[in-house]
Amino acid sequence: MRYGTCHFESFEAAITYYGTYEQYPYRAVRVKLAEKSIAIGPPKIKAGQKLILDPEEGRYFIETN
């Protein structure tokens, strides 16, 4: 199973991602970071999980068996 996380490769990747959803993506990303609803950098993973970075989204995914 593969599922997306709220972790992004960079601030710029988050702006690009939210640019399709938000009228003001820079402001939206700043708010989401302050609220801790998204994060910059890879998430911690558990044993048996695999971390994958989707280069098109700039977002991390976790894969489990």
BAFI-945941 format. One record per residue (C-alpha): residue number from 1; residue in three letters; x, y, z. Coordinates in Angstrom, 1 decimal. Example, Ala and Ser with C-alpha at 12.3 -4.5 7.8 and 13.67 -1.06 7.14 Angstrom:
% BAFI-945941
+-----+------+--------+--------+--------+
! pos ! code !      X !      Y !      Z !
+-----+------+--------+--------+--------+
!   1 !  ALA !   12.3 !   -4.5 !    7.8 !
!   2 !  SER !   13.7 !   -1.1 !    7.1 !
+-----+------+--------+--------+--------+
% end
This chain:
% BAFI-945941
+-----+------+--------+--------+--------+
! pos ! code !      X !      Y !      Z !
+-----+------+--------+--------+--------+
!   1 !  MET !    0.0 !    0.0 !    0.0 !
!   2 !  ARG !    1.2 !    3.5 !   -0.8 !
!   3 !  TYR !   -0.1 !    6.6 !    0.8 !
!   4 !  GLY !    0.8 !   10.3 !    0.6 !
!   5 !  THR !    2.1 !   12.3 !    3.4 !
!   6 !  CYS !    1.9 !   16.0 !    4.3 !
!   7 !  HIS !    5.7 !   16.3 !    4.0 !
!   8 !  PHE !    7.2 !   18.2 !    1.1 !
!   9 !  GLU !   10.7 !   18.2 !   -0.3 !
!  10 !  SER !   11.0 !   22.0 !   -0.1 !
!  11 !  PHE !    9.0 !   25.2 !    0.5 !
!  12 !  GLU !    9.0 !   25.7 !   -3.2 !
!  13 !  ALA !    7.6 !   22.2 !   -3.8 !
!  14 !  ALA !    4.7 !   23.0 !   -1.4 !
!  15 !  ILE !    4.0 !   26.3 !   -3.2 !
!  16 !  THR !    3.9 !   24.5 !   -6.5 !
!  17 !  TYR !    1.6 !   21.8 !   -5.2 !
!  18 !  TYR !   -0.8 !   24.2 !   -3.6 !
!  19 !  GLY !   -0.7 !   26.5 !   -6.6 !
!  20 !  THR !   -3.3 !   24.4 !   -8.2 !
!  21 !  TYR !   -5.6 !   24.5 !   -5.1 !
!  22 !  GLU !   -5.1 !   27.9 !   -3.6 !
!  23 !  GLN !   -5.5 !   31.4 !   -5.0 !
!  24 !  TYR !   -2.5 !   32.6 !   -2.9 !
!  25 !  PRO !   -0.3 !   29.5 !   -2.5 !
!  26 !  TYR !    2.6 !   31.3 !   -0.8 !
!  27 !  ARG !    0.3 !   32.6 !    1.9 !
!  28 !  ALA !   -1.5 !   29.2 !    2.1 !
!  29 !  VAL !    1.8 !   27.3 !    2.6 !
!  30 !  ARG !    2.9 !   29.8 !    5.3 !
!  31 !  VAL !   -0.3 !   29.3 !    7.2 !
!  32 !  LYS !   -0.2 !   25.5 !    6.8 !
!  33 !  LEU !    3.4 !   25.4 !    8.1 !
!  34 !  ALA !    2.5 !   27.5 !   11.1 !
!  35 !  GLU !   -0.5 !   25.3 !   11.9 !
!  36 !  LYS !    1.8 !   22.2 !   11.4 !
!  37 !  SER !   -0.7 !   20.7 !    8.9 !
!  38 !  ILE !    2.2 !   20.3 !    6.5 !
!  39 !  ALA !    6.0 !   19.9 !    6.9 !
!  40 !  ILE !    9.2 !   20.5 !    4.9 !
!  41 !  GLY !   11.5 !   17.5 !    4.8 !
!  42 !  PRO !   11.1 !   13.7 !    5.0 !
!  43 !  PRO !    8.9 !   12.2 !    7.6 !
!  44 !  LYS !   10.1 !    9.5 !   10.0 !
!  45 !  ILE !    9.2 !    6.0 !    8.9 !
!  46 !  LYS !    8.8 !    2.8 !   10.8 !
!  47 !  ALA !   10.6 !   -0.5 !   10.2 !
!  48 !  GLY !    9.2 !   -2.2 !    7.1 !
!  49 !  GLN !    8.2 !    1.1 !    5.5 !
!  50 !  LYS !    9.8 !    2.6 !    2.4 !
!  51 !  LEU !   10.0 !    6.4 !    1.8 !
!  52 !  ILE !    9.4 !    7.6 !   -1.8 !
!  53 !  LEU !    9.7 !   11.1 !   -3.1 !
!  54 !  ASP !    7.3 !   11.9 !   -6.0 !
!  55 !  PRO !    9.4 !   14.3 !   -8.1 !
!  56 !  GLU !    6.4 !   15.7 !   -9.9 !
!  57 !  GLU !    4.5 !   16.7 !   -6.6 !
!  58 !  GLY !    7.6 !   17.2 !   -4.5 !
!  59 !  ARG !    5.7 !   15.3 !   -1.8 !
!  60 !  TYR !    6.8 !   12.2 !    0.1 !
!  61 !  PHE !    4.9 !    8.9 !    0.1 !
!  62 !  ILE !    5.2 !    5.9 !    2.4 !
!  63 !  GLU !    5.0 !    2.4 !    1.0 !
!  64 !  THR !    4.1 !   -0.6 !    3.1 !
!  65 !  ASN !    3.6 !   -4.2 !    2.3 !
+-----+------+--------+--------+--------+
% end
